[in-house]
Amino acid sequence: MVSPSSSTSKHHIVLFPFMSKGHTIPLLHLARLLLDRGVLITIFTTPANHPFISQFLSGAGVSITDLPFPENIPGIPHGAESTDKLPSMSLFVPFVNGIKLMKPSFEEALQNIHSQVSCIISDGFLHWTLESASRFGIPRLCFYGTNHYSMALAYDAMVNGVLSLYESDDEPSLFLAFRGSSLQGTTLTAR
């Protein structure tokens, strides 16, 4: 692993976006803001996602580290290292579950970083990075790059406990009514 090139910063932040353009782009915007303030950045990604990230970010102060994408995830074709490469979004859950297999590679790469890491900022779908950060005594921040409206819906659902309002997949019941929007329970059932 190559450490970031600038040695003037007091802070070094590791970023780990979820392998989906809609999740990666907001985290790359954050990376640019941090780089503008002299923070050293290491971004973890996979070989297939590396060109997209390096096209967006390059230069002094940033290092991109490739982690091997897990092989043999049931249903996920070889080379599908981001959600836009999935043949169907019905494979989203296996994709997310399969990414957990990156944990050993992530921890090995963290161990090989040559400068002290101030914190890890990782996507909410990469919840397992909290355990890795704790193992190395590094603070971890969870990044949700979604828009405020969807976060408000999720927050409202959590606070008001409305996730349990429906009883079966066959009986649509009001899940949430929020400023003119409503979602049905059957719409949100995970399989």
C-alpha positions, -999 to 999 in steps of 0.1 A, spaced: 0 0 0 13 34 -9 7 61 17 -8 94 6 19 117 -7 15 148 14 31 148 48 18 182 60 -16 171 72 -23 161 107 -53 140 97 -56 109 76 -91 97 68 -100 63 53 -131 64 31 -149 32 20 -180 37 -2 -206 11 -10 -202 -2 -45 -230 17 -61 -226 50 -80 -254 67 -60 -235 59 -28 -200 64 -41 -204 99 -57 -216 117 -24 -186 102 -5 -163 113 -33 -177 148 -30 -169 147 8 -134 134 -2 -128 165 -23 -139 188 5 -115 171 29 -86 172 4 -92 209 0 -87 213 37 -54 194 36 -66 160 49 -49 129 36 -74 105 21 -72 67 15 -102 53 -4 -109 16 -4 -126 1 -34 -124 -29 -58 -104 -32 -90 -135 -28 -112 -145 4 -93 -110 19 -92 -112 36 -126 -144 54 -117 -129 67 -84 -96 77 -99 -114 96 -127 -132 116 -100 -102 120 -76 -65 120 -82 -35 139 -72 -16 147 -40 -31 137 -8 -52 108 -21 -45 71 -23 -68 45 -37 -64 9 -24 -80 -20 -42 -95 -48 -22 -103 -81 -40 -140 -85 -46 -153 -118 -32 -157 -146 -56 -184 -172 -58 -212 -151 -42 -243 -171 -51 -261 -154 -80 -236 -127 -85 -218 -130 -119 -180 -126 -121 -170 -90 -126 -202 -75 -111 -185 -54 -85 -211 -26 -83 -249 -26 -83 -251 -11 -118 -234 -43 -131 -260 -67 -114 -282 -84 -140 -312 -77 -117 -317 -57 -85 -332 -89 -71 -296 -98 -65 -291 -67 -43 -294 -86 -9 -269 -113 -20 -246 -86 -32 -247 -67 1 -242 -100 21 -213 -110 -1 -195 -78 4 -191 -87 41 -165 -112 28 -142 -83 21 -137 -78 59 -104 -97 61 -89 -79 31 -101 -46 46 -85 -53 79 -52 -64 63 -51 -32 43 -58 -11 74 -30 -28 92 -6 -20 63 -14 18 62 19 36 70 5 67 87 -19 69 116 -56 69 106 -77 96 122 -110 80 114 -128 57 90 -159 70 71 -177 41 55 -211 37 39 -240 25 60 -242 -7 40 -207 -15 52 -218 -19 88 -191 -45 94 -164 -19 91 -174 -7 126 -159 -40 140 -128 -36 120 -123 0 131 -128 -10 168 -103 -38 164 -77 -12 154 -89 15 178 -99 38 150 -131 59 153 -156 51 126 -183 74 111 -212 60 92 -220 79 60 -254 80 44 -253 99 11 -290 96 5 -312 127 2 -328 143 32 -363 133 22 -355 96 23 -336 100 55 -366 118 70 -389 89 60 -365 64 75 -362 84 107 -399 88 110 -405 51 105 -379 43 131 -390 68 157 -427 60 154 -423 23 152 -444 20 121 -423 -8 106 -444 -33 125 -479 -21 113 -484 -47 86 -491 -83 95 -485 -102 62 -473 -98 27 -508 -103 14 -524 -75 34 -512 -40 24 -515 -17 53 -505 19 56 -468 19 63 -461 56 64 -478 88 55 -453 117 53 -461 150 36 -482 136 9 -463 103 4 -474 69 15 -457 35 13 -474 2 17 -460 -26 39 -459 -51 11 -437 -28 -9 -410 -29 18 -409 -66 26 -374 -80 22 -369 -114 7 
